[in-house]
C-alpha cells in the first residue's frame, strides 16, 4: 500500500472493539506519530482514555480534534461528556448548546442540558426544559426524577413527592428514585 495508515487505523479499531485497549493505543500512537491530525485516531484515543477514566488525557485528544474540526458532532458529544465528568459545567453547558443547534429536539441532549442547569443552580430553567420534554413523553422516568430533585432542592416537597411517585409508577424498583 502506498499509504498504509487506513489499514493500520482499521487494526486499531478492531483492537479497540475487542477490548484490547493497550494494544489499540499503541497502534493509534503509531499513526499519530506520523500525522498529528488524524481525527479518527484522536477520537479513539479519547474513547480509550475515557474508558480508563483518564479524563484529562481524553480532553487533550478531543480538544485537538475540535481545534481542527470545530463542528465534529462526535467530538463535541465526547467533550460535553468529559466536561461533565471533570466538573467543567459551564463548558458542558456550552457544548450541549452547540449540540442542540444541530438537533434542537433531541430528548437526550435536552435532558443533559437540564441536568447541567440544575448542577449550576439554574433550577427554574432546568424545570422548564423538563416540563417541555414531559409534554411529548409523560412517562420519561429520568425527567420525572429530575423534576422531583429540582422541586426537592427548591423545598417544594409536595411537588417533589408527586414527581417521584409518578416516576416510581413507571419504574417501581429503581433504588435511586426510592431513596
N, C-alpha and C positions, 0 to 999 in steps of 0.2 A: 504494500500500500504506500502511496505517496504521502498520505497524512494518516498515520495510524491512530490519531487522537480519538476519533469516533469509536473505533473498536476498543481502545483502552477504556474509554468512558463507559461503554456498554459493560465491560468487565467489572468496573467499579460499581455500577448499578446492580448487576447480578449479585455481587458480593454483599452489597447493602441489603438487597431483598432477601438474601439468605442469612441475614443477621450476623454476618462476618464483618462487623463494623471496623475493627482494627485493620483488616486486610483491605477493605474498601478505602479507608482513609489513606493508606499508603499509596494506593493507585491514584486516588484523587490528588494527593500532593505531588505525585509524579507529573500528572497533567498540568497542574498549576505551576510547577517548576518551569515548564516550557512556555506557558502562556498564562499570565496572571488574570486574564479577563474571561475565563471560561465560566460563564454564569451557571451552567448546569452543574459543573463540578463544585462551584461555590455553594449552590443550593443543597447539594447532597452533603457537603461538609457541614452546612448549617443543621441539617436534619440529624446527622451523626452526633454533633456536639449537643444538640437539644436532647437527644435520647440519653446521652451520657450526663446530662444535667450540667454541662459546662456552658452556661448561658452567655457569659461574656465572650467566649470564643465564637459561639454561634452568632452573636450580634456583630462581631467583626466581619464575619463572612457575609451576612445578609446586608450589612451596610455597604460592603464593596459592590454587591450586585446593584443596590439602589443608586449608587453613585453613577454607574454606567447605564443603568436602565431603570429610571425612577418610576415608570408605570408598570413594572413587573408585578402582577397581581399576586402570584405565589410568594414572591419575596416580601411584598407588603403584608400578606397574611402571616408569614413567619415572623416578621419584625414586630407586628402587633402582638402576637402571642408571646414573643420574647420580652417585649416591653412590659407586659402584664406580669410575667414571671420574675422580672428583675425589679419590679416596683416603680418603673418609669410610667406612671399612669397618665401623665399629660401627653407623652409620646404615644401611648396606647390609644388615647382618645383621638389624637390627630391622625394616626394610621387607620383607625376604624372609620373615621370620617372620609378618608381617601377611598377606602373600600366601598363605602356607601355611595360615593359618587359613581362608581362603576355599576353597582347593583343596589339601587335605593330601597328595594322592597325585600331584601334578603333578611329573613327572620333571624338566622343565627348571628348575623352581623349586628342587627338591631339589638338582640339580646346582649351581645358583648358590649355594645355601647351603653346600654342601660346599666350593666354591672360596673363598668368603669366610672360612669357618672355617679353611681351610688358610692363607690370607693372614694371618689373625690368630694363627697359630701353634697353633691347636687341631686338630692333625693327627689325633688319635685320633677325635674327633667327626666330622671330615671323612671319615675312612676308614670309620666305621660307616655313615654315610649312603650312601657309595659301595657298600658291601657290600650294603646293603638294595636299592639300585637294581639291582645285578647279579643279585639273586635273581629279579627279574622280567625282566631283559634282560641275559643274559650276554655279548652281543655289542656292548654300548654302548661305542664307541671312546673317547668323551670321558671316561667314567667309568673305564675301564681305564687311560687315560693319567693321569687324576688320581690313581688309586691308585698307579701307578708313580712319579709325582712325590712322593707322600706317603711312600712307602717309601724313596725315594732320600734325602729330607730326613732321615728317621729312621735312615739308614745301614743299612737292611735291603736290601742290594744285590741279593741273590738274588731276593727277592720283587719288587723293582723291575724287574729284568730280565724275570721271568716275566710281569708285567703289561704291560710294554712289548711283549714278544714276542706276547702274546695280542692286544694292540691292533693290532699290525702284521699279524697274520693276517687281521684284518678290514679293514684299510686299509693295504695294503703300501707305498704310495708317499707316505705322509704324512711330509713332511720334518721336521715338529716332533717326531713320535714317534721318527723315526730318529735325530735329534740327541740 
